[in-house]
Amino acid sequence: VGPSGSGKSFTMGHFILQRYERKERQVIIDVGGSYRNIFEALGSNDPKSDVRYYEYSPDKPISFNPFLAAKDKNGNYIFDDDKSNVLLTLFGLIIKEESEGGGTATLGKSEWPVYEQLLTLYYEHVNASVKDRELPNVSNFFRWAIAYREEKKEDKDLQRNLERIGFSNALTCFHPFIEGRYKDLLNSTDTLDISDFRLVCFDMARVKDVKTLYPIVSFLLIELTMDVIRKYPNDKKYFTMDEAWSMLSD
């Protein structure tokens, strides 16, 4: 902790280099390019290096697809508890507004099981098609859900549940991520996997003050970091957040 110019970034840069030389894994959340020069010197622009520097911009966003899941031996997508928790937490961030007390936006107890059932049925729908299998993503999920609601319009229990959870409102909340200005954010055809790189940095300067995007992108980056932890349980790992007080203030 120290004022501007006191050497915080210089000192952290020294630590980052030492850890990299020791073959330890690092994920860094940066604000404003404090470590860009270090990453470029270590080869972040070389596709063959184990160093990656991502700069998020609403105009040129990093693309995610939280719906992509591991497959079983038959090529079916595995919708397990981990994937369910990730998607339902993401739904809460997009659908629910933050509480007045500053708490995390989450689905309610009555909403969680309804969305979980819809997601389970959606993955069953995707897996049922062996030929020309649909790529699971946010846009395709809501297209399927709309068609499913229409197909089951005589199912009063289903219609009542969808009305209770405010499904129409959810469609409105997700519209920017389906065909609006953020449509590229959650519909990538590839899985962004950072676990193969020993040194990764995400510069969040362009998104930190975008209230709609910041909690969503932060959540997805944390999930990517969790993948590194799951894949390399025995490696020493570091997670560094620059300007932490500013970034965690909300």
Secondary structure, DSSP 8 states (H G I E B T S, - for coil): ---TTSSHHHHHHHHHHHHHHTT-EEEEEESSSTTHHHHHHTTTT-TTSSEEEEE--SSS-----TT---B-TTS-B---HHHHHHHHHHHHHHHS---TT-------TTHHHHHHHHHHHHHHHHHH--TT-----HHHHHHHHHHHHHHTTT-HHHHHHHHHTTHHHHHHHHHHHHTSTTTTTS--SS----TT-SEEEEE-TTTTT-TTTHHHHHHHHHHHHHHHHHH-TTS-EEEEETTHHHHT--
